[in-house]
Amino acid sequence: MHELTWQKSTYSAEAANCVYVAGDPAGAIYLRESDEPDVALATTPDCLRTLIRGIKLLPAVDQT
């Protein structure tokens, strides 16, 4: 299996709860959290794009 090169999302905080993303030569995209680095979600660029577009349509949540 190809070794993945993980990159931290620019939207992640400096401390905990970071989201990392990696891609493989076959075109799959992998997502993982810093809390559980051994667990990764595999998806395709089209599915990830659809997810992100859907999330952007949700109303903003006040986190204060």
C-alpha positions as CSV (number, residue, x, y, z in Angstrom):
1,M,0.0,0.0,0.0
2,H,1.2,3.5,-0.8
3,E,2.3,5.5,2.3
4,L,0.0,8.6,2.7
5,T,1.3,12.1,3.3
6,W,-1.0,13.8,5.7
7,Q,-1.7,17.6,5.7
8,K,-3.4,19.4,8.5
9,S,-6.5,21.4,7.4
10,T,-5.9,25.2,7.4
11,Y,-9.2,25.5,9.3
12,S,-8.0,23.3,12.2
13,A,-7.0,24.9,15.5
14,E,-3.4,24.8,16.7
15,A,-4.2,22.4,19.6
16,A,-6.6,19.4,19.5
17,N,-9.4,18.5,17.1
18,C,-7.4,18.8,14.0
19,V,-8.5,17.4,10.7
20,Y,-5.9,15.9,8.4
21,V,-6.3,15.0,4.7
22,A,-4.3,12.8,2.3
23,G,-4.6,11.5,-1.2
24,D,-3.3,8.4,-2.9
25,P,-2.2,7.8,-6.5
26,A,-5.5,6.0,-7.3
27,G,-7.4,9.2,-6.6
28,A,-8.9,8.4,-3.2
29,I,-9.0,11.0,-0.5
30,Y,-8.5,10.1,3.2
31,L,-9.7,12.2,6.2
32,R,-8.7,11.6,9.8
33,E,-8.9,13.4,13.2
34,S,-5.9,14.1,15.4
35,D,-7.8,12.4,18.3
36,E,-7.9,9.0,16.5
37,P,-5.0,9.0,13.9
38,D,-5.4,5.3,13.2
39,V,-9.0,5.7,11.9
40,A,-9.4,7.2,8.5
41,L,-12.4,7.8,6.2
42,A,-11.8,7.1,2.5
43,T,-13.8,8.9,-0.1
44,T,-13.6,10.2,-3.7
45,P,-13.1,13.8,-4.8
46,D,-16.7,14.0,-6.0
47,C,-18.2,12.8,-2.8
48,L,-16.0,15.1,-0.7
49,R,-17.0,18.0,-2.9
50,T,-20.7,17.2,-2.4
51,L,-20.2,16.9,1.4
52,I,-18.4,20.3,1.6
53,R,-21.0,22.0,-0.6
54,G,-23.8,20.6,1.6
55,I,-22.1,21.7,4.8
56,K,-21.7,25.2,3.4
57,L,-25.4,25.4,2.9
58,L,-26.2,24.7,6.6
59,P,-27.0,27.7,8.8
60,A,-24.1,28.9,10.9
61,V,-23.9,27.7,14.6
62,D,-22.9,30.1,17.3
63,Q,-20.1,28.3,19.3
64,T,-19.7,30.8,22.1
